[in-house]
Amino acid sequence: MLFFVMLFCLIIVLVNSISVSSRYNIGIPSDCGDIDIKKGSGVYMIYPEGVEDGFNVYCNMETDNVGGEDGRGWNDYKFGFGTLDGEHWLGNNKLNIITNQDKYELLITMQDFTNHTGYAKYANFKIGNEGSKFKITISSYTGNVGDSLSNHNGKNFTTKDQDNDEYGSNCASSFKGAWWYGSCHDSNLNAQYLGGKHTSHADGINWKAWKGHNYSLKTTNMMIRKKK
C-alpha cells in the first residue's frame, strides 16, 4: 500500500502553538494552531472565520521548520479528494478560506528515490477565491532544494478541463497535472508518478531547482500554518 501513499501531493495544516482561538471564548478552533498539540496529529474539525459549519482537516502536530494524480478536473481540486489521514488534496475552496482569515506560511517537503529529503518554505502564502481562479500569492523562499515556486506567484490554477494559464495550450493537459501554471512550470507536484528519472519532458512530479524537469519525486507534502 506504500505506493498509493506516494501518489498524491498533500495539503495539510501545521500547528504552530498551543492556544485558543481569540475569536471564540469557548475554544472553538479556527485552524490547527488552536488545537492542543498533546492530542497528536490527526483529523480535526476547524471553524475558520466566516464558516459556520466548519470542516475537517489533517493537523500535523510534529513537523516544524525543518503524488500526484493525473487526470482530475477542476471540481476535484476545488472541493478536495483523498483521505485526510492519508494521501489527499484539501481543496482549493478550503485553502482560500483558511489562508484569508490570517497570514499563513507554506512548507513543502520532498523526497527522492535515494531517500534524500529536502524542503522549501515560503513565509507568505495565500490562495484567492474561485472568482480569481484560485490565484496563488507566494513569496519569501528559504530552504535547501532551490526555489521552484516563486515564478508561479500570481498565477491561476489550471486543470485539464479549465485552462487558466498563459501557455498557448493547456499546461495541465500538456504536462499531466494540475497547478498554478504560467507558461508552464518550475514545479508540477500534482502530476504523474513516474518513479524517478524519466525521458518525457516535465510531466512528472517535478521540482526543477532540485532535480530538474526529468525527475519525478517519490513523495511531496505541502503544509500550511499561521505565521508566528
C-alpha positions as CSV (number, residue, x, y, z in Angstrom):
1,M,0.0,0.0,0.0
2,L,3.0,2.3,0.3
3,F,2.8,3.0,-3.5
4,F,-0.5,4.7,-3.0
5,V,0.8,6.9,-0.2
6,M,3.2,8.3,-2.7
7,L,0.6,9.2,-5.3
8,F,-0.7,12.5,-4.1
9,C,0.6,15.8,-3.1
10,L,-0.8,16.6,0.3
11,I,-2.1,19.9,1.6
12,I,-2.3,19.6,5.3
13,V,-2.3,22.2,8.1
14,L,0.6,22.6,10.5
15,V,0.1,23.5,14.2
16,N,2.2,26.4,15.4
17,S,1.1,26.9,19.0
18,I,-1.0,25.6,21.9
19,S,-3.6,28.3,22.0
20,V,-7.3,29.0,22.0
21,S,-8.9,31.0,19.2
22,S,-9.1,34.6,20.1
23,R,-12.3,34.8,18.2
24,Y,-14.1,32.3,20.5
25,N,-14.5,32.3,24.2
26,I,-15.4,28.6,24.2
27,G,-12.2,27.3,22.5
28,I,-13.6,26.6,19.0
29,P,-10.5,26.2,16.7
30,S,-10.1,28.4,13.7
31,D,-7.2,26.4,12.5
32,C,-4.8,23.7,13.8
33,G,-2.9,26.2,15.9
34,D,-6.0,26.3,18.3
35,I,-5.9,22.6,19.0
36,D,-3.9,21.2,21.9
37,I,-0.7,19.8,20.5
38,K,-0.8,17.0,23.1
39,K,-3.7,15.4,21.2
40,G,-1.3,14.5,18.4
41,S,-1.5,14.5,14.6
42,G,-4.9,13.6,13.2
43,V,-8.1,14.8,11.6
44,Y,-9.8,17.6,13.4
45,M,-12.8,19.9,12.8
46,I,-11.9,23.6,12.4
47,Y,-14.1,26.7,12.0
48,P,-12.3,29.4,10.0
49,E,-13.7,32.9,10.2
50,G,-17.0,33.2,8.3
51,V,-17.6,29.4,8.2
52,E,-20.5,28.4,10.4
53,D,-20.4,24.6,10.0
54,G,-16.7,24.1,9.8
55,F,-14.8,21.3,8.0
56,N,-12.3,18.5,8.7
57,V,-8.6,19.0,8.1
58,Y,-5.5,16.9,8.9
59,C,-3.4,18.6,11.5
60,N,0.3,17.7,11.7
61,M,1.4,18.3,15.3
62,E,5.0,17.2,14.7
63,T,6.6,18.9,11.7
64,D,8.2,22.3,12.5
65,N,10.7,24.2,10.4
66,V,12.5,21.8,9.2
67,G,1.9,12.5,-5.6
68,G,0.2,13.4,-8.0
69,E,-3.0,12.3,-9.6
70,D,-3.1,12.9,-13.3
71,G,-6.5,13.4,-14.8
72,R,-8.5,15.0,-12.1
73,G,-10.6,18.0,-13.0
74,W,-11.5,21.5,-11.7
75,N,-14.1,20.3,-9.2
76,D,-11.9,17.6,-7.7
77,Y,-9.3,20.2,-6.8
78,K,-11.9,22.8,-5.8
79,F,-13.6,20.5,-3.3
80,G,-10.7,18.2,-2.5
81,F,-10.2,14.4,-2.7
82,G,-8.5,11.5,-0.9
83,T,-8.5,10.6,2.7
84,L,-7.5,13.3,5.3
85,D,-5.3,10.9,7.3
86,G,-3.5,9.7,4.1
87,E,-3.0,11.0,0.6
88,H,-5.3,13.9,-0.2
89,W,-5.7,17.4,-1.6
90,L,-7.5,19.5,0.9
91,G,-9.4,21.5,-1.7
92,N,-8.8,25.0,-3.1
93,N,-12.0,26.3,-1.6
94,K,-10.8,25.4,1.8
95,L,-7.4,26.7,1.2
96,N,-8.9,30.1,0.2
97,I,-11.0,30.2,3.4
98,I,-8.1,29.3,5.7
99,T,-5.4,31.5,4.2
100,N,-7.6,34.6,4.0
101,Q,-8.5,34.6,7.7
102,D,-4.9,35.5,8.7
103,K,-1.3,35.4,7.5
104,Y,0.0,31.9,6.6
105,E,3.2,30.3,5.5
106,L,3.8,27.2,3.4
107,L,6.2,24.4,3.9
108,I,6.9,21.8,1.2
109,T,8.8,18.7,2.0
110,M,10.0,16.2,-0.6
111,Q,12.0,13.0,-1.0
112,D,13.7,11.4,-4.0
113,F,14.3,7.7,-4.8
114,T,17.6,7.6,-3.0
115,N,15.7,8.7,0.2
116,H,17.3,12.2,0.2
117,T,14.9,14.7,1.6
118,G,14.6,18.5,1.3
119,Y,12.3,21.4,1.9
120,A,11.1,24.7,0.6
121,K,9.5,27.2,2.9
122,Y,7.6,30.3,1.9
123,A,6.9,33.0,4.5
124,N,3.8,34.3,2.7
125,F,1.1,32.1,1.2
126,K,-2.4,32.8,0.2
127,I,-5.0,31.3,-2.2
128,G,-7.7,33.5,-3.9
129,N,-11.3,32.5,-4.3
130,E,-12.8,30.7,-7.3
131,G,-13.6,34.0,-9.0
132,S,-9.8,34.7,-9.1
133,K,-9.3,31.1,-10.4
134,F,-7.7,30.3,-7.0
135,K,-4.8,32.6,-7.7
136,I,-1.7,31.9,-5.6
137,T,0.2,34.6,-3.7
138,I,3.6,33.3,-2.6
139,S,6.9,34.9,-1.5
140,S,10.0,34.8,0.7
141,Y,11.6,31.4,0.0
142,T,14.0,29.6,2.3
143,G,15.1,26.0,2.0
144,N,17.6,23.5,0.6
145,V,16.1,22.4,-2.7
146,G,16.0,25.7,-4.6
147,D,13.1,27.9,-5.3
148,S,10.7,26.4,-7.9
149,L,7.5,28.2,-6.8
150,S,8.1,31.9,-6.7
151,N,7.8,32.1,-10.5
152,H,4.3,30.8,-10.0
153,N,3.3,33.8,-7.9
154,G,0.2,35.5,-9.1
155,K,-0.7,32.6,-11.4
156,N,-4.2,31.0,-11.7
157,F,-4.9,27.3,-11.0
158,T,-5.3,25.2,-14.2
159,T,-6.7,21.7,-14.6
160,K,-7.3,19.6,-17.7
161,D,-10.9,20.9,-18.0
162,Q,-10.2,24.6,-17.1
163,D,-7.4,26.4,-18.9
164,N,-6.3,29.5,-16.9
165,D,-2.6,29.6,-17.7
166,E,-0.5,31.8,-20.0
167,Y,0.6,29.0,-22.4
168,G,-0.5,28.5,-26.0
169,S,-2.2,25.3,-25.0
170,N,-3.4,23.8,-21.7
171,C,-0.4,23.2,-19.3
172,A,-2.4,20.7,-17.3
173,S,-3.1,18.6,-20.3
174,S,0.4,19.0,-21.8
175,F,2.3,18.2,-18.6
176,K,-0.2,15.8,-17.0
177,G,-1.0,17.7,-13.8
178,A,-3.0,20.5,-12.1
179,W,-1.2,23.5,-10.7
180,W,-0.7,27.3,-10.7
181,Y,0.8,27.2,-14.2
182,G,2.2,30.2,-16.0
183,S,3.8,29.1,-19.3
184,C,4.3,26.5,-18.0
185,H,6.1,25.5,-14.8
186,D,9.1,25.2,-12.5
187,S,7.2,22.8,-10.3
188,N,4.4,20.3,-11.0
189,L,3.6,18.5,-7.8
190,N,0.2,17.1,-8.9
191,A,1.5,15.4,-12.0
192,Q,2.2,11.8,-12.9
193,Y,4.1,9.4,-10.6
194,L,6.9,8.4,-12.9
195,G,9.3,6.8,-10.4
196,G,12.4,8.9,-10.6
197,K,14.2,9.7,-13.9
198,H,12.0,9.9,-16.9
199,T,12.6,10.7,-20.6
200,S,9.3,12.6,-21.1
201,H,9.6,16.3,-20.5
202,A,8.3,18.0,-17.4
203,D,5.3,15.7,-16.9
204,G,6.2,14.1,-13.6
205,I,6.2,15.2,-10.0
206,N,8.9,17.8,-10.8
207,W,10.8,20.4,-8.7
208,K,13.0,21.9,-11.3
209,A,15.5,23.6,-9.0
210,W,16.3,20.4,-7.1
211,K,16.0,17.5,-9.6
212,G,15.1,19.2,-12.9
213,H,12.2,18.5,-15.4
214,N,13.1,14.9,-16.0
215,Y,12.9,13.5,-12.4
216,S,9.7,12.6,-10.7
217,L,9.9,12.7,-6.9
218,K,9.0,9.9,-4.6
219,T,6.9,11.9,-2.1
220,T,5.9,15.5,-1.6
221,N,3.9,17.2,1.2
222,M,2.5,20.7,1.2
223,M,1.7,22.1,4.7
224,I,0.4,25.4,5.9
225,R,0.3,27.1,9.2
226,K,-0.5,30.5,10.7
227,K,2.6,32.8,10.9
228,K,4.0,33.2,14.3
